[in-house]
């Protein structure tokens, strides 16, 4: 998996966020699982860094997921295009009250990684 670190270096994000080694492992495992699932089905995607983590892109200018690092967990916000993803409550995407995203979902262990990968794949399908 390749991450475009053009604006922010991943190592700097990890230090700035104060992420524990366990959190970094969860972050890496989650991104790898999403990458493998999308590659398996030959689905176009890329990842690039942002201030707190990584943005998953379905097209050059279309994000499908925000993945943020914190000290003791990883959080994701999925693109829903105003619809919904089963298991996630609606929330904002880029602007308050735009209703095109999900509420944050916390990744804290292996079981939540599996759920989060499913959410990410659903978000990718809504973003293409």
LOROKOL-429250 format. One line per field, with one value per residue: residue number from 1; residue in one letter; x, y, z negated of N, C-alpha, C in turn. Coordinates in pm, 1 decimal. Atoms other than C-alpha are relative to their C-alpha. Layout:
// residues N
pos <- (NUM	...)
code <- (A	...)
n.x <- (X	...)
n.y <- (Y	...)
n.z <- (Z	...)
ca.x <- (X	...)
ca.y <- (Y	...)
ca.z <- (Z	...)
c.x <- (X	...)
c.y <- (Y	...)
c.z <- (Z	...)
This chain:
// residues 128
pos <- (1	2	3	4	5	6	7	8	9	10	11	12	13	14	15	16	17	18	19	20	21	22	23	24	25	26	27	28	29	30	31	32	33	34	35	36	37	38	39	40	41	42	43	44	45	46	47	48	49	50	51	52	53	54	55	56	57	58	59	60	61	62	63	64	65	66	67	68	69	70	71	72	73	74	75	76	77	78	79	80	81	82	83	84	85	86	87	88	89	90	91	92	93	94	95	96	97	98	99	100	101	102	103	104	105	106	107	108	109	110	111	112	113	114	115	116	117	118	119	120	121	122	123	124	125	126	127	128)
code <- (X	X	X	X	X	X	X	X	X	X	X	X	X	X	X	X	X	X	X	X	X	X	X	X	X	X	X	X	X	X	X	X	X	X	X	X	X	X	X	X	X	X	X	X	X	X	X	X	X	X	X	X	X	X	X	X	X	X	X	X	X	X	X	X	X	X	X	X	X	X	X	X	X	X	X	X	X	X	X	X	X	X	X	X	X	X	X	X	X	X	X	X	X	X	X	X	X	X	X	X	X	X	X	X	X	X	X	X	X	X	X	X	X	X	X	X	X	X	X	X	X	X	X	X	X	X	X	X)
n.x <- (84.9	-74.6	69.1	-57.7	-32.3	-38.8	21.2	-30.2	-70.8	72.7	-73.0	26.4	138.5	0.5	-61.4	85.5	122.3	-35.5	59.6	-71.9	-34.5	119.0	83.6	-66.1	22.8	140.1	6.6	-66.6	78.5	123.5	-29.0	-41.3	118.3	79.1	-77.4	6.7	137.1	25.3	-87.7	52.2	108.5	-52.0	67.4	-93.8	-4.5	-131.2	1.0	-90.8	3.3	54.6	-59.3	14.5	-2.3	-2.4	125.2	12.9	55.7	51.0	-42.9	-96.4	56.6	118.1	-32.7	105.4	-16.7	-103.2	-51.8	-76.6	-74.2	4.2	-92.2	37.6	91.2	7.3	139.9	29.8	124.4	25.3	86.0	126.1	70.1	135.1	72.4	-42.2	-74.6	56.7	-85.4	-55.0	95.4	-33.2	-71.2	-46.6	-117.3	-95.9	60.4	104.7	135.2	8.8	66.6	-55.4	-98.3	43.6	-61.6	-128.7	-3.6	-130.2	-67.9	-72.3	-50.6	13.2	141.1	47.9	-65.3	80.4	119.2	-41.5	-33.0	129.2	50.3	-83.4	36.1	130.4	-22.8	-63.2	103.7	83.6	-80.7	-45.7)
n.y <- (-117.8	-124.4	-117.7	-125.7	-82.5	-128.6	-114.6	35.6	126.5	87.2	4.9	-125.8	7.0	92.7	-70.3	-113.1	51.4	75.2	133.4	112.4	105.2	80.3	-79.9	-0.2	134.1	5.2	-88.6	68.6	119.9	-42.7	-47.2	115.7	82.0	-72.3	4.6	136.8	26.5	-76.8	54.1	131.8	-22.6	-91.9	-128.9	-111.5	-72.9	-46.1	-57.2	-112.8	-49.1	-130.0	-45.5	94.8	139.0	34.0	-5.4	99.3	-62.1	92.6	-66.7	-103.7	-108.2	50.7	77.8	89.8	23.3	-69.3	86.7	-85.7	61.1	-63.1	67.5	137.3	60.1	-52.6	-25.0	-16.0	-64.2	51.7	-73.1	70.9	-66.5	-33.0	123.6	58.3	125.2	81.0	11.0	-132.0	-109.8	-110.9	-112.9	-91.2	41.2	-110.4	-119.0	28.6	17.4	40.1	130.9	88.2	86.9	81.0	-33.9	67.7	138.1	24.3	128.6	20.4	136.9	75.7	14.0	-125.4	-14.1	74.5	-80.8	-123.1	32.8	8.9	-136.1	-67.1	52.4	-57.8	-141.2	-6.2	22.0	-119.6	-114.0	8.0)
n.z <- (0.0	-10.1	50.7	-46.0	115.8	-55.8	88.9	139.1	15.7	91.8	127.9	71.6	47.9	114.0	112.9	36.4	61.1	120.5	-14.8	60.5	-96.1	-27.7	-89.5	-130.9	-56.7	-43.3	-116.6	-111.1	-32.4	-65.6	-135.9	-81.0	-28.8	-100.3	-124.3	-53.3	-46.0	-122.0	-104.9	-37.9	-95.4	-101.5	18.0	2.7	126.5	47.5	134.0	19.4	137.4	38.4	125.2	111.1	-42.9	-142.0	-75.0	-106.7	-120.0	-101.4	-123.4	39.5	80.9	69.3	119.7	49.3	143.6	77.1	105.9	89.9	110.3	131.6	91.2	35.6	-97.7	-135.7	-33.2	-142.3	-43.1	-134.3	-90.9	-21.5	-109.9	43.0	28.7	125.5	3.5	106.7	117.0	31.1	4.3	-88.8	56.9	-103.5	-76.3	-0.6	60.1	97.1	-53.9	-141.1	4.5	-103.1	62.1	114.3	127.6	16.4	47.5	63.3	-13.5	125.6	6.6	-125.8	-36.8	-58.6	-131.5	-96.5	-26.3	-67.5	-139.2	-68.4	-16.4	-100.2	-131.9	-32.3	-30.9	-131.8	-100.5	-6.7	-45.3	-140.4)
ca.x <- (0.0	130.2	32.3	92.9	270.0	293.9	154.0	209.8	459.1	292.2	566.2	507.4	131.6	190.2	418.4	190.7	-115.5	73.8	-49.5	47.4	217.9	-109.2	-301.9	-47.0	-81.8	-463.2	-430.0	-189.1	-391.5	-710.0	-557.0	-391.4	-720.9	-906.9	-629.8	-630.4	-1011.4	-1023.7	-727.4	-885.7	-1184.8	-965.1	-1127.8	-940.2	-828.9	-545.4	-453.2	-303.6	-218.7	-406.7	-336.3	-461.9	-434.6	-516.2	-788.8	-902.3	-975.1	-1196.3	-1099.8	-839.4	-1077.7	-1331.7	-1274.1	-1461.7	-1316.7	-1126.8	-906.9	-776.2	-516.1	-554.8	-363.1	-563.7	-782.2	-834.9	-1153.5	-1314.9	-1578.0	-1736.0	-1888.6	-2258.4	-2368.3	-2674.9	-2783.4	-2670.5	-2443.3	-2599.1	-2455.3	-2345.6	-2548.1	-2564.7	-2340.0	-2162.1	-1894.9	-1715.8	-1957.7	-2183.2	-2533.4	-2435.5	-2563.3	-2332.9	-2118.8	-2135.8	-2076.3	-1730.1	-1664.3	-1384.2	-1141.1	-1013.0	-942.0	-942.6	-1321.4	-1380.7	-1126.9	-1340.7	-1654.9	-1469.0	-1340.5	-1700.3	-1802.3	-1510.2	-1603.5	-1964.2	-1842.5	-1620.5	-1922.0	-2120.2	-1834.0	-1769.4)
ca.y <- (0.0	339.9	658.5	997.4	1198.6	1518.4	1757.6	1573.2	1302.2	1004.7	980.9	1346.9	1286.8	991.5	1202.0	1508.8	1299.8	1113.5	779.4	468.2	175.1	-19.4	262.5	280.0	-98.1	-69.8	217.0	21.2	-301.5	-116.1	63.7	-256.6	-446.9	-177.0	-165.8	-545.7	-562.4	-286.6	-428.4	-774.3	-635.3	-410.7	-95.8	227.5	401.4	587.6	720.7	1056.8	1215.6	1499.6	1682.7	1408.9	1097.0	967.5	1029.9	742.0	853.8	672.6	919.0	1197.5	1452.6	1228.8	1111.5	814.1	797.6	1003.6	802.6	994.2	888.3	965.8	855.8	542.4	481.2	537.2	701.9	693.6	908.2	759.5	932.4	844.1	1084.1	1175.5	812.9	574.5	286.6	9.2	19.6	385.4	687.1	983.9	1280.2	1556.5	1510.4	1837.4	2099.2	2103.5	1985.3	1869.7	1520.0	1347.0	1160.7	934.9	988.0	888.6	519.3	420.7	143.0	4.4	-364.0	-635.0	-678.1	-310.6	-321.6	-582.5	-367.9	-56.0	-226.8	-310.6	50.8	173.5	-54.5	66.9	428.5	362.7	232.7	547.6	776.1	648.9)
ca.z <- (0.0	97.4	-85.9	76.4	-193.6	13.3	-246.5	-573.6	-663.1	-832.1	-1095.0	-1185.0	-1216.7	-1450.1	-1671.1	-1664.9	-1757.0	-2031.3	-1898.2	-2091.6	-1914.8	-1945.3	-1776.6	-1494.3	-1444.9	-1428.8	-1179.7	-959.6	-980.2	-885.9	-586.5	-465.3	-489.9	-293.2	-32.7	9.9	38.7	302.1	496.0	497.0	685.9	903.3	759.7	821.2	500.7	335.7	-5.4	-98.2	-427.3	-591.9	-917.3	-1153.1	-939.5	-592.3	-334.4	-113.5	241.8	494.2	769.3	779.2	626.5	451.9	95.8	-45.9	-398.0	-652.3	-889.5	-1192.0	-1446.0	-1815.7	-2125.5	-2202.1	-1896.5	-1527.0	-1403.5	-1061.3	-896.3	-583.8	-283.2	-248.8	28.2	-176.1	-199.8	-465.0	-551.0	-754.9	-1106.3	-1093.2	-1196.4	-962.8	-1022.0	-840.4	-576.0	-509.2	-640.9	-943.1	-847.0	-494.4	-592.5	-342.1	-591.5	-893.7	-1259.0	-1372.2	-1419.9	-1658.1	-1580.1	-1908.7	-1838.2	-1569.5	-1580.4	-1507.6	-1221.5	-1047.5	-1083.7	-970.5	-655.2	-559.8	-618.1	-405.6	-115.5	-130.8	-134.6	167.4	360.7	275.6	378.7	731.1)
c.x <- (88.9	-87.8	74.0	19.7	43.9	-11.6	42.5	69.7	-71.4	69.6	-24.3	-141.3	-7.4	57.4	-90.5	-126.6	28.0	-54.9	88.6	37.9	-119.7	-92.3	58.3	-19.3	-143.4	-20.1	56.5	-78.6	-128.1	27.0	43.3	-119.8	-88.7	68.9	-10.4	-139.2	-30.7	84.4	-53.6	-108.4	38.1	-70.9	104.2	-8.3	142.1	-18.2	97.5	-17.8	-76.1	51.2	-3.8	8.8	7.3	-140.9	4.0	-73.5	-49.3	33.1	94.8	-56.1	-123.2	40.2	-116.1	12.1	110.5	38.9	91.6	63.4	-19.1	93.6	-34.1	-100.2	17.3	-147.0	-14.7	-130.9	-17.8	-90.4	-126.4	-83.0	-145.1	-85.6	42.3	81.5	-51.3	100.8	65.2	-111.6	46.0	71.8	44.4	121.6	105.3	-51.1	-109.1	-135.4	-5.1	-60.3	49.6	105.9	-61.3	54.1	132.0	-20.5	140.0	49.3	87.1	60.8	-24.6	-145.5	-52.8	69.5	-86.8	-126.3	36.5	35.9	-129.1	-60.0	77.2	-34.8	-136.0	14.3	65.1	-105.5	-90.6	74.0	39.2	-96.6)
c.y <- (123.3	113.9	123.1	90.5	140.2	117.9	-26.6	-135.1	-83.0	-8.9	124.9	1.3	-87.5	67.9	111.6	-46.0	-77.4	-140.8	-108.4	-100.6	-87.9	72.8	2.5	-135.1	-13.2	81.6	-69.6	-123.5	36.5	43.9	-113.7	-86.0	66.2	-8.1	-137.7	-28.9	74.1	-51.2	-131.9	12.9	101.1	136.4	109.9	74.0	47.3	54.7	117.0	54.9	132.0	28.7	-102.0	-145.8	-15.0	11.4	-107.6	63.3	-107.3	50.7	111.9	110.5	-43.7	-91.5	-91.7	-25.7	88.8	-93.5	85.1	-80.2	81.9	-78.1	-147.1	-64.7	65.4	28.7	15.4	75.6	-39.7	93.3	-81.7	60.0	31.8	-122.1	-53.7	-125.6	-76.4	-15.2	130.9	103.5	109.7	109.9	91.6	-58.1	109.5	124.2	-43.1	-2.6	-34.0	-139.2	-96.6	-94.9	-81.4	61.2	-76.0	-142.7	-24.1	-141.2	-16.1	-139.5	-69.4	-11.7	127.9	29.8	-66.7	77.7	122.9	-24.3	-11.2	137.5	73.4	-46.8	52.9	147.5	16.8	-12.8	122.3	119.8	-5.9	67.3)
c.z <- (0.0	-51.3	50.3	-122.3	42.9	-94.6	-143.7	-2.0	-106.2	-135.6	-83.5	-57.4	-124.9	-124.1	-49.6	-73.3	-128.8	1.3	-60.4	108.6	36.8	97.6	140.9	68.6	50.6	127.6	123.9	42.9	73.5	144.0	91.7	39.4	105.6	135.6	66.1	56.1	130.3	116.8	53.7	106.7	108.4	-4.1	-19.0	-134.2	-27.7	-140.7	-4.3	-140.8	-10.0	-141.3	-113.8	41.1	150.2	58.2	106.8	116.8	96.6	140.5	-42.5	-88.8	-78.4	-115.8	-37.1	-149.2	-56.2	-114.2	-86.8	-112.3	-127.3	-90.8	-17.7	95.2	137.1	25.0	150.6	15.1	145.7	79.2	23.4	113.2	-35.0	-29.7	-135.3	20.5	-121.3	-114.1	-40.9	-2.3	95.2	-76.3	112.1	70.6	-6.1	-70.5	-97.4	70.5	148.7	15.2	107.3	-56.1	-112.0	-127.7	-7.8	-50.4	-52.8	26.2	-123.2	-12.7	134.0	46.4	64.8	133.0	106.1	37.6	84.0	146.3	81.6	25.3	110.4	141.1	44.9	37.9	136.6	109.8	16.0	60.7	146.6	95.5)
